[in-house]
């Protein structure tokens, strides 16, 4: 059965049994809404980890000892002078102890001046002792504080790393078990610790880390919902003003609501959580639903007002005529976002599945339900308000028609090629990963990014990555060549501007040896043998707990780590660090060891960036292939697929150039938007080009310019109407406290407008010049079945 016959049969069936159709859709919607009551809105860290990546495997194996990816860095800064006063030191101790009570904390990974892990090794005539710097108590008198201050300054493992070089702040690091992380609990609990401070006027608190970042996302969830509702209301208001009918505003809302309930309920049944960061994706798909519904309403109004059809007949004809472009657009949208499924990141895979299902529900909520509901409209057409803004739309459409119908059509192709070429040059600057310091999720002036800048200014770096040395036997790390490898590796990496500092077991060995010689820096070197290095480590561990060296080595000293502290998390920073690490490993083999990288939060981020870099071209290519195959199946012409790639390429190049210009990187958050953008780039073109094809199938001897005119003032008006109103709605996201959502709002708005104007200005001109066979040579049986005696009057009013 051909597509046309199927559309005719389906439209007749749905309108004939319209009450049953509405009852079924509303019944399913009611049941789905009950399921939706169990929706789980939260961020899950494991969803953002690319499965099977070598860096992730290293991280998962050693995260409990060498440091996980959910580490929080806190700086307690004295407002006046140094931290070496009893109240400030007591506050550092209080915060350190209270952190052990926070949900999901790893109590063995709390390190600060007040923890047992930071030690001082002292040698005297009485012997050698290793004692914590400020544990279990704060010094009781001024002499004790002076001794602590001196011990900090003389300890290179503390001074500049856990206490800044101006002695004005102290750093506390706390890690959380990945499987127990609940960002919604950690963020308020840590802030509650600060709120309970007995000296709020004497200290300030600064904190960063993934739990804090996503805690801010959760904190702004209510604001996000409000902006989404305001944006939705703005779009409906714009539709109401421009359409001038209640059905023009309410029916898209009904379609969008039904589609959202179905898709989200399916996600609940599949056991998926709903991440607040992907709410923008939900908004895009809802906008697509609006777009399809508006197209149907616009065509219905044309048939009733221009052709004089009764509402029931007009609804049936609307569904029949727009079924093909609607189905093609939905298949392309769903196929494009399904290509993201190939990226081995659970969050993107969930978005891909739910997004594709959501898009396909539009077939029922818009393509079927909207015409069925329109069939009950009473003629004649009545306007709900007297304000007529249609002249604005008609002015744009008139310009588009004159361009396509006149000599300007022959300028479209060369001008488009030149502009796309220039923009493509800028698009090559697009960054994979974060493009700016701090978190791109929040604005630069947000307290999180301000705290990040302050900590990176005073300390080696908040972003951490570790490299693992796996030995082939016990005590392998005590070997002179192994410790020497660590030292040389650290020196090489610390010469990079992206690396603020590093620490390893070698630092402990040389510091203990220096202290044995009364702190003389001349003796700050490794032991001459494995036995001597073992003795130096034993001095450090005197009176220590077994886990005090956990961040540097396992208990058997077989596997160890070198911790690197990076200045920021930008994609370029991570790529340079990874390149230099691998280069050093290749140039400096170490017998008896396997060197593996890279764990920690930056190891996970580097893995994500590498996956995106390797998969984005493949995903985009597959999405384009989906468009080509969809067109081939619907139009039975390979040329049709190539033809419809034009608006996709234009909208993608413009958007990528905009992202490069605005410093928006290709990240785990932006990839689903990019995948959906491929569908955005072609949907509008489907409606306009198919309207031209539909006209020429009815009137094979008609003038192509009449076909273009009919398409522009019917489908084109729907395209212009939806793109302008949707773009105006998404621009409200610019008011979001989350930078990511504001930028994605601008990105979607740009995508919508570029796609619309490409479809209005470029595609009709290309149709007239190239005269594609799939448009101008329709199947004979289709043409014969639909050819009337003479063309109907064109509706342009």
PyMOL commands that set and color helices and strands:
alter all, ss='L'
color gray80, all
select helices_A, chain A and resi 3-16+18-38+45-48+54-66+86-99+142-153+178-180+183-195+210-219+221-243+246-269+276-305+311-342+346-374+390-405+409-427+447-458+476-478+480-494+505-516+521-523+530-541+546-549+571-587+601-635+638-662+671-698+704-713+715-735+739-770+773-776+780-786
alter helices_A, ss='H'
color red, helices_A
select strands_A, chain A and resi 72-78+105-111+119-124+127-132+169-176+203-209+463-471+499-504+559-566+593-599
alter strands_A, ss='S'
color yellow, strands_A
deselect
rebuild
show_as cartoon
